Amino acid sequence: MVALTTGDKSGIDKLTQKDFSLAGTAHVLAISGLHVGIFSFLIYTIIGFLNNRKIKIVAFTSLLWLFVIFTGGQPSAIRAAIMATMAVYLIYYGKVPNPVNILLFTTILFIIIEPTMVYSISFQLSIFAISGIILLYKPFNILILKLLIRENLITRFVSSSFAISFAATIPTAFLTAYYFNTFSIIYPLANLLVLPLM
């Protein structure tokens, strides 16, 4: 629980960490865009009762960035926090956020502020994974739903889970193989179990 909420893996033995890595689910043990996304959704839901738009934005932004700082400010978490902050600002001011534009702006901002960030494995994996989710999730989800016999709540959940796993895995597969000398073929199936349980 400590690793899932703070990114501190010191209490997890090396064998368990290796098992997560071989299953392609090690990303849940490090604070990443996934964690920031979940935390953003929780904050956004909790502050929904506030009527004042400016107070909502300040509350959301403050809580989100406190979480990122508290968990160590990993590049992938910072990337996700910038994207979430921009999306919320756009939503609160009546605009429709374009995820591709937000991702490109965030990437350029990172490179301007810290050009060496392009060499960070965490940053590279984060950008590639979110790019895959933005560009590939919808086509994969539609394709998987067409292959299923009937559409209902369970098949939509399964389709969505597989689509996200495939969309994030395909762009990051070569990076993962290069940096970690491993590639998990059970990653999509393992994430069907790990992500909902997390």
Order of alpha helices (4+ residues) and beta strands (2+ residues): alpha-alpha-alpha-alpha-alpha-alpha-alpha-alpha-alpha
